[in-house]
Amino acid sequence: MDLDDFVKNFAEQFNETDPSLITPETKFKELEEWSSLISLSLIAMADEKYNVKLKGDDIKKAVYVKDLFEIIKDKK
Amino acid sequence: MAFVTINAVRIAGMSAFVPSKIESNYELNIIEPEERIKYVTSVGIENRRVSPAELTSADLCFHAAKSLIRSLAWNEKDIDCLIFVSQTPDYILPSTSCILQSRLGLSTECFAIDISLGCSGWVYGMFVISSLMASARFKKALLLAGDTISKVVSPYDRSTKPLFGDAGTATAISYDDSSDGFIFHTAVDGSGKDAIIVPGGMFRHPFSESLLEYHEFEDGNKRNELNLVLNGMDVFSFAISEVPKSIRALLDYASMRLDDIDFFILHQANKMINETVRNKLKIPKDKMLYSLKDYGNTSSASIPLTIVAQDLDLYKSKILKCVASGFGVGLSWASIYFTLKDTVLLPIGVI
């Protein structure tokens, strides 16, 4: 599992946010476009791209984009 | 995995009733006005039907059953079995099916039970009723599936209030040795019980006045202990992973391909879940039936409601091969293969 690919996949879930604003160190819940609907898109992305079932708590406890990367990596 | 084939049964007819009161998500004050269009587009629900206090799931099902019995020209006394599927019964006890036997004028020799399931309930009900028909040699049976979830959602909870509508349905099943019957897959995972739950009011947390107090949660939603709690993210994660697996497994077991199926009817959870499932299975858009836009998530009623909400007259003389899948509260999920042929599908009634 590649971090750069993950960040790219992560950024694709946003429509109005400039992808350059999304890095492994981004506090994603502070992005203006962040919403519960985007968290559902992230769950769908984890399922589709990594075959991993993300739970609500996984997203709740993640702060940085890289946290979610680690969670998905651990679940794989 | 639990797979079962039940032969020599067919769906003779289906009907649904909804309350007359319409609530629009475009006018819902708990969603910010500038977010409403985006919200409605994402969840796919514009309007929901909401019951007044005096109208119960049983009442909606009663009217659906009454009109279906009349249209089929069935004699009430010939109905061998009545199953009521709901999470919103009339009483803690007695069973609502007992009350409906009397209200509908069915024979005292009729077999009547309740099944306490929601989103997966219609498929489970079909499994139980057709299994009973095969083993007890019943000839005519009624499956009544309905819910008034609007009564247990908090008016201050954006995670539930915009999603749920009320409806009651009736499905008539009859013995028919020329029919190819029904095929089922069922599954359950109670470790996910907290994902969809009404925590208080029964025997684990019996009613007391303190349960009526509203609490504000970190997401800003307010609920009391008698309100429905929905962990949307966990349900989403569960549904997009398990539902495609269940449908694929059912088709494999039945030695059928996706292309063989005319229509897919998913429990109407929300558009994001249902479209993700559709995309994963690569089901063409025109094969997937919806009623979400006008009725929302109607729990156990959603699959039969979605079928009668369509204009299927076009296909009247054709055999329609259908796969339906119910999933949610429990967590419980199940898929069914069945056909519609000369099935009486009544237009949705309003009360």
Interface residues (C-beta under 8 A of the other chain):
Chain A: S36 L37 S39 L40 I43 A44 D47 E48 K53 L54 K55 G56 I59
Chain B: K38 Y39 S42 S159 D219 N231 G232 M233 D234 F236 S237 F238 I240 S241 M272 T276 K280
